[in-house]
Amino acid sequence: MIEGRQTARQENTEAKKLKTFAKNMFKIDFACEEDAKKIVAKEWKGVKAKSHTIQINIKKEKIETITRGRGRPSKKNIGRKSIKTVYRAEIIYEKIEKIATHFDQDGFFVLVTSILNSEEKSDLQLFKAYKGQNVVETSFKWLKGPLAVSPVFLELPTRIQSLSLVFMLALLFAATIQRIIRKAADGKKVPNYYRQRSDKPTWIGLLTLFEKIRITNVRISGERYTTLHNLEIEQKEILSLLEIIDLYDKYIET
């Protein structure tokens, strides 16, 4: 079971709202203490805070105001000064201690597994493996799609089984390439899908980069020469991450 963070996120969001609420309320000048308490209590209901309580402190302050007559004031007419008494609401909010109890009750993710040894796989590793199953399901979705296995021009069941095995091996090979590239990139963006860069490249996108690669085989005096064409910077970067660029250097067209 993994402790969830949903309650903590709600608490942080609520704290930000309360900070804005307290700031806005303090800007208002109330005529009397009763008005301040009444309006703050009314606005507090709209906040709908569940994990915080507030304490309202009404402060009495005297501010200086300047009253001027109509029209544009002259330089000599500085206006009439007066002292005005206002009330301001200082709001102090704090977290309810019961939030820890809610966190204990709601902060778990239940998984059923046959791996009982925590030393073999930790709770976090099991959780990440569970959350990563969509990657596997997406690959198998492609494998079972009509573009991958249809049409099949075979009749004998043994040959159909052999073709299915080839598809499975190809999918395993492609998924391995994707895993190696993502691990080698270490969060950095790499070429994917027609020169677009991504920090989570897919094997389908990686294979599209090599669609325009052409191989030329020529025999001269009985010796065979192989040349790769259209191998550009993006493809070389992928080959470098796979640590096989050295195998292709001697075949790259110069």
C-alpha positions as CSV (number, residue, x, y, z in Angstrom):
1,M,0.0,0.0,0.0
2,I,1.3,3.4,-1.0
3,E,0.4,6.6,0.9
4,G,-1.5,8.9,-1.4
5,R,-0.9,12.6,-1.7
6,Q,-4.4,13.7,-2.7
7,T,-5.2,15.0,0.8
8,A,-2.0,16.9,1.0
9,R,-2.6,18.5,-2.4
10,Q,-6.1,19.6,-1.3
11,E,-4.7,21.0,1.9
12,N,-2.1,23.1,0.0
13,T,-4.7,24.4,-2.5
14,E,-7.0,25.3,0.4
15,A,-4.1,27.2,2.2
16,K,-3.5,29.3,-0.9
17,K,-7.1,30.2,-1.1
18,L,-7.1,31.2,2.5
19,K,-4.1,33.3,2.1
20,T,-5.8,35.3,-0.7
21,F,-9.0,35.5,1.4
22,A,-7.2,36.9,4.4
23,K,-5.3,39.4,2.2
24,N,-8.5,40.7,0.6
25,M,-10.4,41.0,3.8
26,F,-7.7,43.0,5.5
27,K,-7.9,45.6,2.7
28,I,-11.5,46.4,3.5
29,D,-12.2,49.3,5.9
30,F,-15.2,48.5,8.0
31,A,-17.3,51.1,9.8
32,C,-17.8,49.1,13.0
33,E,-16.7,45.9,14.6
34,E,-20.0,44.1,14.1
35,D,-20.0,44.8,10.3
36,A,-16.5,43.4,10.1
37,K,-17.4,40.1,11.9
38,K,-20.6,39.7,9.9
39,I,-19.1,40.2,6.5
40,V,-16.0,38.1,7.2
41,A,-18.3,35.2,8.5
42,K,-20.4,35.4,5.3
43,E,-17.4,35.4,3.0
44,W,-15.9,32.5,4.9
45,K,-18.8,30.3,4.0
46,G,-17.9,30.8,0.3
47,V,-14.4,29.6,0.8
48,K,-15.7,26.1,1.9
49,A,-12.5,25.2,3.9
50,K,-12.5,21.7,5.3
51,S,-9.0,21.3,6.7
52,H,-8.5,24.8,8.3
53,T,-10.0,26.9,11.0
54,I,-9.8,30.7,11.2
55,Q,-9.5,33.2,14.0
56,I,-10.8,36.7,13.3
57,N,-9.1,39.6,15.1
58,I,-10.7,43.0,14.6
59,K,-8.3,45.9,14.8
60,K,-9.3,49.4,15.4
61,E,-7.2,51.9,13.5
62,K,-7.2,55.6,12.9
63,I,-6.4,56.9,9.4
64,E,-5.9,60.4,8.1
65,T,-8.1,61.5,5.3
66,I,-8.0,64.6,3.1
67,T,-11.3,66.2,1.9
68,R,-11.1,68.7,-1.0
69,G,-13.8,70.7,-2.7
70,R,-15.0,70.4,-6.3
71,G,-12.9,71.2,-9.3
72,R,-9.2,71.2,-9.8
73,P,-7.5,71.9,-6.5
74,S,-5.0,74.8,-6.4
75,K,-1.5,74.5,-5.1
76,K,-2.4,76.4,-2.0
77,N,-5.6,74.4,-1.3
78,I,-4.3,71.2,0.3
79,G,-7.7,70.2,1.5
80,R,-9.1,69.6,4.9
81,K,-7.5,66.9,7.0
82,S,-9.5,64.7,9.3
83,I,-9.0,61.6,11.4
84,K,-11.3,58.6,10.6
85,T,-11.7,55.5,12.7
86,V,-12.0,52.2,10.7
87,Y,-12.0,48.5,11.6
88,R,-9.9,45.9,9.8
89,A,-10.2,42.2,10.0
90,E,-7.0,40.2,10.6
91,I,-7.6,36.6,9.8
92,I,-5.3,33.8,11.2
93,Y,-5.9,30.4,9.7
94,E,-4.4,27.1,10.9
95,K,-4.6,23.5,9.9
96,I,-7.0,21.2,11.7
97,E,-5.1,18.4,13.6
98,K,-7.7,15.9,12.3
99,I,-6.2,16.1,8.9
100,A,-3.6,13.6,9.9
101,T,-6.4,11.1,10.6
102,H,-8.0,11.6,7.2
103,F,-4.6,11.2,5.6
104,D,-4.1,7.8,7.3
105,Q,-7.6,6.7,6.2
106,D,-7.5,8.0,2.6
107,G,-3.8,7.8,1.8
108,F,-3.5,4.2,0.7
109,F,-3.5,2.4,-2.7
110,V,-4.4,-1.2,-2.5
111,L,-2.8,-3.7,-4.8
112,V,-3.0,-7.5,-4.9
113,T,0.2,-9.2,-5.9
114,S,1.9,-12.6,-5.6
115,I,5.2,-10.9,-4.7
116,L,5.2,-11.1,-0.9
117,N,8.9,-10.5,-0.3
118,S,9.4,-6.8,0.2
119,E,13.2,-7.2,-0.4
120,E,12.5,-8.5,-3.9
121,K,10.2,-5.6,-4.8
122,S,9.4,-2.6,-2.7
123,D,5.9,-1.1,-2.4
124,L,7.0,1.8,-4.6
125,Q,8.4,-0.5,-7.3
126,L,5.2,-2.5,-7.3
127,F,3.2,0.7,-7.6
128,K,5.3,2.0,-10.5
129,A,5.0,-1.3,-12.3
130,Y,1.2,-1.2,-11.9
131,K,1.0,2.3,-13.2
132,G,3.3,1.4,-16.1
133,Q,1.0,-1.4,-17.4
134,N,-0.6,1.0,-19.9
135,V,2.7,1.1,-21.9
136,V,2.4,-2.7,-22.3
137,E,-1.3,-2.6,-23.1
138,T,-0.7,0.1,-25.8
139,S,1.9,-2.1,-27.5
140,F,-0.4,-5.1,-27.5
141,K,-3.2,-3.0,-28.8
142,W,-1.1,-2.2,-31.8
143,L,-0.2,-5.8,-32.2
144,K,-3.9,-6.9,-32.2
145,G,-4.9,-4.2,-34.6
146,P,-5.8,-4.8,-38.3
147,L,-2.7,-2.9,-39.5
148,A,-0.4,-5.3,-37.7
149,V,-1.8,-8.8,-38.4
150,S,-4.1,-8.4,-41.4
151,P,-4.2,-9.7,-44.0
152,V,-2.5,-13.1,-43.3
153,F,-1.9,-15.1,-46.5
154,L,-1.3,-18.3,-44.7
155,E,-3.4,-21.4,-44.3
156,L,-1.5,-23.9,-42.1
157,P,-2.0,-23.3,-38.4
158,T,1.7,-24.0,-37.7
159,R,2.7,-21.2,-40.1
160,I,0.2,-18.8,-38.6
161,Q,1.7,-19.6,-35.2
162,S,5.2,-19.0,-36.5
163,L,4.1,-15.6,-37.9
164,S,2.6,-14.7,-34.5
165,L,5.9,-15.6,-32.9
166,V,7.8,-13.3,-35.3
167,F,5.4,-10.5,-34.4
168,M,5.9,-11.1,-30.7
169,L,9.7,-11.1,-31.1
170,A,9.5,-7.9,-33.2
171,L,7.4,-6.2,-30.5
172,L,9.8,-7.3,-27.8
173,F,12.7,-5.9,-29.9
174,A,10.9,-2.6,-30.4
175,A,10.0,-2.3,-26.8
176,T,13.6,-3.0,-25.8
177,I,14.8,-0.2,-28.1
178,Q,12.3,2.2,-26.5
179,R,13.4,1.3,-23.0
180,I,17.1,1.7,-23.8
181,I,16.6,5.1,-25.4
182,R,14.5,6.4,-22.5
183,K,17.0,5.2,-20.0
184,A,20.0,6.6,-21.9
185,A,18.2,10.0,-22.5
186,D,17.6,10.3,-18.7
187,G,14.7,12.8,-19.1
188,K,16.3,14.8,-22.0
189,K,14.3,15.3,-25.2
190,V,15.5,13.1,-28.1
191,P,14.3,12.9,-31.8
192,N,10.9,11.2,-32.2
193,Y,8.2,11.3,-34.9
194,Y,9.6,13.0,-37.9
195,R,12.3,15.1,-36.1
196,Q,10.0,16.2,-33.3
197,R,11.8,15.9,-29.9
198,S,10.3,14.2,-26.8
199,D,11.4,13.2,-23.4
200,K,9.3,10.0,-23.7
201,P,10.0,8.7,-27.2
202,T,8.0,5.7,-28.4
203,W,9.3,2.9,-30.5
204,I,6.9,3.7,-33.3
205,G,8.2,7.3,-33.4
206,L,11.8,6.1,-33.3
207,L,11.2,3.7,-36.2
208,T,9.7,6.5,-38.4
209,L,13.1,8.3,-38.2
210,F,14.7,5.5,-40.2
211,E,12.0,5.2,-42.9
212,K,14.2,7.2,-45.5
213,I,17.4,5.2,-44.8
214,R,18.6,3.5,-48.0
215,I,21.3,0.8,-48.3
216,T,23.3,0.3,-51.5
217,N,25.3,-2.9,-52.1
218,V,27.9,-2.9,-54.8
219,R,30.3,-5.6,-55.9
220,I,33.6,-4.4,-57.4
221,S,36.2,-7.0,-58.4
222,G,34.4,-9.6,-56.4
223,E,34.3,-7.5,-53.2
224,R,31.1,-6.3,-51.7
225,Y,30.7,-2.6,-50.6
226,T,27.8,-1.4,-48.5
227,T,26.8,2.2,-48.2
228,L,24.1,3.9,-46.0
229,H,22.3,6.9,-47.5
230,N,20.2,9.6,-45.8
231,L,21.6,9.0,-42.3
232,E,21.3,12.4,-40.7
233,I,22.0,14.0,-37.3
234,E,18.7,12.7,-35.7
235,Q,19.4,9.1,-36.7
236,K,23.0,9.3,-35.5
237,E,21.8,10.6,-32.2
238,I,19.5,7.6,-31.7
239,L,22.3,5.2,-32.7
240,S,24.6,6.8,-30.3
241,L,22.1,6.4,-27.4
242,L,21.9,2.7,-28.4
243,E,25.7,2.6,-28.4
244,I,25.9,1.0,-31.9
245,I,26.9,4.1,-33.9
246,D,30.4,2.5,-34.3
247,L,28.9,-0.4,-36.3
248,Y,27.5,2.0,-38.9
249,D,30.4,4.5,-39.2
250,K,32.2,2.6,-41.9
251,Y,29.0,2.3,-44.0
252,I,27.9,6.0,-43.8
253,E,28.0,7.8,-47.1
254,T,30.6,10.5,-47.2
